[in-house]
Amino acid sequence: MLNELHFALADYQQALDMDPSDWAVKSRLSVVYNEFGILEYYDRHYLEAIDHLTTAIIYNPKVGQYYVSRARARYVIEVSKN
């Protein structure tokens, strides 16, 4: 699955380079970055998960689940500090 995500990311980045205002491409990029974030979260790479989820939010700030997932990763980091 990871290889498929990398290929999708490359394709969507190329499409975004051709038309930086294309909302459909930005939405798809947000989905890909969300998937990367979730995979990092499950691998317990919380800082990387936060980075990917933040990028997903930048591409599509209308998806509430991205914020929830990022908040969970931040929470785990805060709990582990204490």
N, C-alpha and C positions, 0 to 999 in steps of 0.2 A: 504494500500500500504506500509506503514511503516513497518509493521510486515514482509511482503514479502521481503523487502530490508534487514531487519535484518537477516532473514533466508538465503538469498542469500549471504550476507556478511560472515556469519559463514561457509557456504559451500565452498566459494571461498578461505577463509583464510585457511581452512583445506586442500584444494587442493594445495594451495601455500606452505604449510608446507611440503607436500609430495614431491613437485618439485619446489623449489624456482626460477628456471630459466624458467618456463613455461610462454611464452609470452601470450598465449590465456587466461590464468588465470589472469595474470596481467591486461590485457585489460578489462576483465570483472569486475575486482575489481575497475578499474578506472571508469567504467560506474556506478557502485553502489555508489561509493563515490561522483561522480558528481550528482547523483540523491539526495543524502543526502544534498549536498551543495545547490542545487536548492531549496529543501524544506525549508532549514534553511533561505535562502535568502527571500523567500516569507513570512516566518514567522517573518521577520525582525530581525533575529539573525545573523547579518552580520559577526561577528568574528567567529562564528561556521561555517558559510558558507565558509569563507576564509580557515579555517582549512581543511574542507572536500575537497574543490576544490584543495587545495595544495596537498593533498594526492592523489587525482585523477591524477594530473599532474605528481607526482612522479611515479605512476604506469604506466602511458602512456603519456609521454611528447609530443607525436605526434598529439594530438587533440587540435587544436587551440581554439575551443569553450570553453574549460576549462579555458584558460587564459583570454578570454573575460569575462566570468562569474565572475571569481575572481577579475578582474579589476573593474567590476561594483560594486561589494560588497565593494571593497576598496574605490571607488569613493564616495559611499554613506556615508561611515564612515568619509571621509575627509570633505565632504560638511556639515555634521552634526556638525563637530567640529567648523566650522566658523560661 
